Amino acid sequence: MSSIIELGEVRDSSSSVPPARRPRVAGRPLRCAAVLLLALVVLAGATPVPQRTVSVVPALSNAHLYLVEDGVFVVDPATPTGDRYLTAYAQPSPTDRGARRRWQVPLAGMADYLGVRAERGLVLLIGVSTAGGVLQTTALDAATGKQRWQIPGLVEWTTDGGLLLTSGFTEGAGSVRRVASDTGRVSWSVPVSSSGSPDYRRGANGVDQFVFVQPTGEVRVHDAGTGRLMRSVDTLPGNRSAFQQVQVVGDVLLLVSPDSTRVAAYGLPGLDPRWTAEVPLLAYATDCAGLLCLINQNGGFQVLDRATGVVRWSDPDHTLMDIRHDRLLVLGPGQRYAVRDAATGQLRNDLGQWDLAPVPRRDDPLIGMRPGADGRMLVAELDLAAGRPRTLDVLPGVAGSCQAAPPVLLCRRLDGSTALWRLRR
């Protein structure tokens, strides 16, 4: 990996001082002030401009790159010969002249890669297998790149450090299984119908319960550590059946009707009925500072009281992008971002036009980017609490496709290469 040092502008520190006439005693204070001012100007010109280190990441233009908390992963594009590699690089420190390659491993048996996650000592690769086209997770040792295991399905961490793996739903009936993170060994399995739509209740450090619905309307709640059935209720009495979906938001289970226009809420884990509501076409639901945000399939969203289902307010013209404490970041026409109060919907601030850079952690600062008038890329933190963007840096030669793990930024450059920047502020 190469490294380029940008020094900024070089200022001229030379100055010419005209010959001084013989001083008079009464003019000494003024002359002293002038000499001091001149000295400060000369020193300012001689002060080094803060350096910015740009580390080029060796990657083909069609490679997939993933920025994580402490490094960068490069997935080579597929080739006719099948030769393909995953390369891990360490993020450069403020004193490093470039990123260091940690390891490189060959990839085989995957038609396409959909994501790379670095968590709890593992690198988890999610992709589509060449044999059958099913979703598959591969676990590598984060320190060495050595493969630990490879299993069909998608994984979620549990609160006790294990992994839940869901698989089989594209081929028919599936299952939720508990696997050991170090070996991939399965300790138990719970069968789920093809329409089961499993979802998770997440605690502070992972999943503690999983929920799914049977075609008969039976909703089942299981413990994520043991697989034990905790509670079940029949939501379709009278031998009826329907394709329902479940979505979990905190301690609330939402049972969505087949046409996505009716929602019934239950408490977790006891499945006590709470309320029902008619809604626009529902895409998904999420927590909004203690309230419930329902995202519409046709755009816009509603904010409901979590306990009663009463609509607090709605916004048909904006897309909900992020939630930070009691503030919502919404995107409107013209790619303009705004801040709304979660409880009332009141417009707090208009942040202007930005492109958001993906971040690896949920609580990372929100990083926005937009081209400046001089062709350089303005990088700013979108501070929802303060209601304003805070400029972090202005970068030359950036094309876009940026990812952020503050204070490091990964972007494509105008010359087609990819590089890492450490932001100045």
C-alpha positions in Angstrom: 0.0 0.0 0.0 1.4 3.4 -1.0 1.0 6.6 1.0 0.8 10.2 -0.2 1.5 13.1 2.0 -0.5 16.2 1.2 1.3 19.3 2.5 -1.3 21.9 1.6 -0.3 25.4 0.5 3.3 26.6 1.0 3.4 30.1 2.3 6.2 32.6 1.6 7.9 33.3 4.9 10.3 35.9 3.5 9.7 39.6 4.1 11.6 42.8 3.4 12.0 45.4 6.1 12.8 48.9 4.9 15.8 50.7 6.4 14.8 52.3 9.7 15.4 55.9 10.4 17.1 56.9 13.7 14.5 56.3 16.3 13.1 59.0 18.5 12.5 58.2 22.1 8.8 59.2 21.9 8.1 56.6 19.1 9.5 53.5 20.8 6.1 51.9 22.0 4.7 52.2 18.5 7.8 50.8 16.9 7.9 47.9 19.3 4.3 47.0 18.5 5.2 47.1 14.7 8.2 44.8 15.2 6.1 42.4 17.3 3.4 42.3 14.6 6.0 41.7 11.9 7.6 38.8 13.9 4.2 37.2 14.3 3.5 37.4 10.6 6.9 35.8 9.8 6.4 33.0 12.4 2.9 32.3 11.0 4.3 31.9 7.5 7.0 29.5 8.9 4.5 27.4 10.8 4.1 24.0 9.0 0.6 23.4 7.5 -1.1 20.4 9.1 -0.4 17.3 7.0 -3.0 14.9 5.7 -1.9 11.3 5.0 -3.7 9.5 2.2 -3.2 5.7 2.1 -4.1 4.0 -1.2 -5.8 0.6 -0.8 -4.7 -1.9 -3.5 -8.0 -2.9 -5.1 -9.5 -3.3 -8.5 -12.1 -0.8 -9.6 -14.8 -3.5 -9.4 -13.7 -5.0 -6.1 -16.0 -4.8 -3.0 -14.5 -3.0 -0.1 -15.8 -3.0 3.5 -14.6 -0.5 6.2 -14.8 -1.8 9.7 -13.8 -0.4 13.1 -10.1 -1.3 12.8 -9.5 -2.2 9.2 -10.5 -2.6 5.6 -11.5 -5.8 3.8 -11.2 -6.2 0.0 -13.1 -8.9 -1.8 -11.8 -9.5 -5.3 -14.2 -9.6 -8.2 -15.0 -13.0 -9.6 -12.8 -14.2 -12.4 -13.2 -16.9 -15.2 -10.5 -19.0 -13.6 -12.2 -18.8 -10.1 -9.1 -17.2 -8.5 -10.5 -14.8 -5.9 -9.1 -13.5 -2.6 -10.2 -11.7 0.6 -7.5 -9.3 1.8 -7.5 -7.7 5.3 -5.7 -4.4 5.9 -5.2 -2.6 9.2 -6.3 1.0 9.5 -3.3 3.4 9.5 -2.6 5.2 12.8 -2.0 8.9 12.8 1.7 8.3 12.6 1.7 5.5 10.0 2.6 6.2 6.4 0.3 3.5 5.1 -2.1 0.7 6.0 -0.5 -2.7 6.8 -1.8 -5.9 5.1 -2.7 -8.3 7.8 -3.5 -11.4 5.8 -4.9 -12.7 2.5 -7.0 -15.9 2.0 -8.5 -17.5 -1.1 -12.2 -17.6 -1.6 -14.0 -20.6 -3.1 -17.5 -21.8 -3.4 -19.2 -18.4 -3.4 -20.9 -16.8 -6.4 -21.3 -13.4 -4.8 -20.6 -11.6 -1.5 -23.2 -9.5 0.1 -21.4 -8.3 3.2 -18.4 -8.6 5.6 -18.7 -8.1 9.4 -15.8 -8.0 11.9 -17.2 -8.9 15.3 -16.0 -10.5 18.5 -12.8 -12.0 17.1 -14.5 -13.3 13.9 -14.8 -12.1 10.3 -18.3 -13.1 9.1 -18.7 -13.3 5.3 -22.2 -13.4 3.9 -22.7 -14.5 0.4 -24.5 -16.7 -2.1 -23.1 -20.2 -2.7 -22.3 -21.4 -6.2 -23.9 -24.7 -5.4 -27.7 -24.1 -5.2 -27.5 -20.3 -4.8 -28.4 -20.3 -1.1 -27.3 -17.7 1.4 -24.3 -18.8 3.4 -22.1 -17.5 6.3 -18.4 -18.2 6.5 -16.5 -17.5 9.7 -12.8 -16.6 9.7 -10.4 -15.9 12.5 -10.0 -12.1 12.6 -6.3 -12.3 13.5 -5.1 -14.9 10.9 -7.9 -15.3 8.3 -8.1 -19.0 9.0 -11.5 -20.4 8.3 -13.4 -21.6 11.4 -16.6 -22.8 9.7 -19.1 -22.4 6.8 -22.8 -23.0 7.2 -25.8 -22.1 5.0 -27.9 -19.4 6.6 -27.6 -16.0 8.3 -26.4 -15.4 11.8 -27.2 -13.1 14.8 -25.2 -12.8 18.0 -27.0 -13.8 21.3 -26.7 -12.0 24.6 -24.5 -14.9 26.0 -22.0 -14.9 23.1 -23.5 -17.6 20.9 -24.9 -17.4 17.4 -28.4 -17.9 16.1 -28.5 -19.2 12.5 -31.7 -19.0 10.3 -31.7 -21.1 7.1 -33.7 -22.9 4.6 -36.6 -20.5 4.0 -35.9 -20.1 0.2 -36.2 -23.8 -0.3 -39.2 -24.4 1.9 -39.4 -25.1 5.6 -36.5 -23.7 7.5 -35.0 -23.6 11.0 -33.5 -21.5 13.7 -30.3 -23.2 15.1 -27.9 -22.4 17.9 -24.2 -22.6 16.7 -21.0 -22.2 18.7 -19.1 -19.2 17.4 -15.7 -20.8 17.5 -16.6 -24.2 15.9 -19.9 -23.8 14.2 -21.2 -26.8 16.0 -25.0 -27.0 16.3 -26.3 -27.4 19.8 -30.1 -27.3 19.1 -32.6 -26.6 16.3 -36.2 -25.3 16.1 -38.1 -26.1 12.9 -39.9 -23.1 11.3 -42.4 -23.2 8.4 -41.6 -21.5 5.1 -44.0 -18.6 6.1 -42.7 -18.4 9.7 -41.1 -15.0 9.3 -38.8 -15.3 12.3 -37.7 -12.1 14.1 -35.6 -11.3 17.1 -35.9 -9.4 20.4 -32.5 -7.7 21.0 -31.0 -6.8 24.3 -28.0 -4.7 25.0 -25.5 -7.3 23.7 -27.5 -9.4 21.3 -30.6 -11.4 20.8 -32.4 -12.9 23.9 -35.6 -14.2 22.2 -36.8 -15.2 18.8 -40.4 -15.2 17.5 -42.2 -16.7 14.6 -45.7 -17.4 13.4 -47.1 -20.6 12.0 -49.6 -20.7 9.0 -52.3 -21.6 11.5 -51.8 -18.3 13.3 -49.9 -19.7 16.3 -47.2 -17.2 17.5 -44.3 -18.8 19.3 -41.7 -17.1 21.5 -38.4 -19.0 22.2 -35.5 -18.4 24.4 -32.4 -17.6 22.3 -30.0 -19.3 24.7 -31.7 -22.7 25.1 -34.3 -22.8 22.3 -37.0 -23.4 24.9 -40.6 -22.4 24.1 -41.5 -19.6 26.4 -45.0 -18.7 25.3 -47.5 -19.3 22.4 -50.9 -17.9 21.5 -53.4 -18.7 18.7 -54.1 -15.5 16.8 -56.5 -17.1 14.2 -59.1 -19.1 16.1 -61.5 -21.3 14.1 -59.0 -23.3 12.0 -58.2 -20.4 9.7 -54.9 -19.8 8.1 -53.2 -16.7 6.7 -49.7 -15.5 5.6 -48.9 -13.2 8.5 -45.6 -11.6 9.4 -44.0 -10.8 12.8 -41.9 -7.8 13.6 -40.3 -7.2 17.0 -39.6 -3.7 18.2 -38.2 -3.7 21.8 -40.8 -5.4 24.0 -43.6 -5.1 21.4 -44.5 -7.9 18.9 -46.3 -6.6 15.8 -48.4 -9.1 13.9 -48.9 -7.8 10.3 -51.9 -8.9 8.3 -51.4 -10.5 4.8 -52.2 -7.3 3.0 -49.9 -5.2 5.3 -52.7 -2.8 6.2 -53.5 -4.0 9.7 -51.2 -4.4 12.7 -51.9 -6.2 16.0 -49.5 -5.5 18.9 -48.6 -7.9 21.7 -46.3 -7.6 24.7 -43.2 -9.7 25.0 -42.5 -12.3 26.3 -46.0 -13.0 27.6 -47.9 -12.2 24.3 -50.5 -10.1 26.1 -52.8 -8.3 23.5 -52.3 -4.5 23.5 -54.0 -2.9 20.5 -54.8 -3.1 16.8 -54.5 -0.4 14.2 -55.3 0.2 10.5 -52.1 1.4 8.7 -51.0 2.3 5.2 -49.0 -0.4 3.4 -46.4 -1.3 6.0 -42.8 -2.0 5.0 -41.2 -2.3 8.4 -41.3 -0.9 12.0 -38.6 0.5 14.2 -38.1 2.2 17.6 -38.3 6.0 17.6 -37.1 7.3 20.9 -39.6 5.2 22.9 -42.3 5.6 20.2 -43.1 3.3 17.3 -42.2 4.4 13.7 -44.1 2.5 10.9 -42.4 2.9 7.5 -44.8 2.9 4.6 -44.1 1.0 1.4 -45.1 3.9 -0.7 -43.0 6.5 1.2 -43.5 8.4 4.3 -43.9 7.1 7.9 -46.2 7.3 10.9 -45.3 7.7 14.6 -47.5 5.7 17.0 -47.7 5.5 20.8 -46.2 2.2 21.7 -48.6 1.5 24.5 -51.9 2.4 22.8 -51.3 2.4 19.0 -52.6 6.0 18.7 -51.0 8.0 15.9 -49.0 10.9 17.3 -48.0 12.4 14.0 -47.1 11.4 10.4 -45.0 12.6 7.5 -46.0 11.4 4.0 -43.3 13.4 2.2 -40.0 12.3 4.0 -38.1 9.1 4.5 -36.8 8.2 8.0 -33.1 7.8 7.8 -31.8 7.6 11.4 -32.8 8.1 15.0 -30.5 9.7 17.6 -32.0 10.1 21.1 -35.1 12.3 20.7 -34.3 13.5 17.2 -35.1 12.0 13.8 -33.1 12.5 10.6 -35.4 12.6 7.6 -34.7 12.8 3.9 -36.9 14.9 1.6 -37.1 16.0 -2.0 -33.9 17.2 -3.5 -31.8 15.0 -1.3 -32.3 17.5 1.6 -31.9 16.3 5.1 -33.9 17.7 8.1 -34.2 17.1 11.8 -37.6 16.5 13.4 -38.6 16.1 17.1 -39.5 12.5 17.7 -42.4 13.3 20.1 -44.1 16.0 18.2 -42.8 15.9 14.6 -41.8 19.5 14.8 -39.2 20.6 12.3 -36.1 21.6 14.2 -33.5 22.2 11.5 -32.9 22.0 7.8 -29.4 20.5 7.2 -29.3 20.9 3.5 -28.2 18.5 0.8 -25.8 15.6 1.7 -24.9 12.1 0.9 -24.7 9.9 4.0 -21.7 7.6 4.3 -22.4 4.1 5.8 -20.8 3.5 9.2 -20.0 0.1 10.8 -21.5 0.8 14.3 -25.0 1.9 15.1 -23.8 4.7 17.4 -21.1 6.1 15.1 -21.4 9.8 14.2 -23.5 10.5 11.1 -21.1 11.6 8.3 -22.4 13.6 5.4 -20.5 14.5 2.2 -21.1 16.9 -0.7 -19.1 18.5 -3.5 -17.8 22.0 -2.8 -17.7 24.9 -5.2 -13.9 24.3 -5.9 -14.4 20.6 -6.8 -13.2 19.3 -3.4 -15.4 17.1 -1.2 -16.8 18.6 2.0 -17.0 16.1 4.9 -19.2 17.0 7.9 -20.7 15.4 11.0 -24.5 15.8 11.0 -25.1 16.7 14.6 -28.8 16.2 15.3 -28.7 17.4 18.8 -27.1 20.7 17.8 -29.1 20.8 14.6 -26.3 21.7 12.3 -23.5 20.1 10.2 -20.0 20.4 11.7 -17.3 20.5 9.1 -14.6 17.8 9.6 -12.5 18.2 6.4 -12.4 19.2 2.8 -10.8 16.5 0.6 -9.4 16.8 -2.9 -9.7 14.2 -5.7 -12.7 12.3 -4.2 -15.3 10.8 -6.5 -17.7 9.3 -3.9 -18.8 5.8 -2.8 -17.5 6.6 0.7 -17.7 4.7 4.0 -16.9 6.1 7.4 -15.4 4.7 10.6 -14.6 8.1 12.3 -12.0 9.4 12.2 -11.2 7.4 9.1 -12.9 7.7 5.7 -12.7 5.3 2.8 -13.6 6.6 -0.7 -13.1 6.1 -4.4 -10.9 8.8 -6.0 -11.3 10.5 -9.3 -8.4 8.4 -10.8 -10.3 5.2 -10.0 -8.3 4.2 -7.0 -9.5 3.7 -3.4 -7.9 5.4 -0.5 -8.2 6.0 3.3 -8.2 9.4 4.8 -7.8 10.3 8.5 -10.0 13.3 9.1 -8.4 16.4 10.5 -11.0 17.4 13.1 
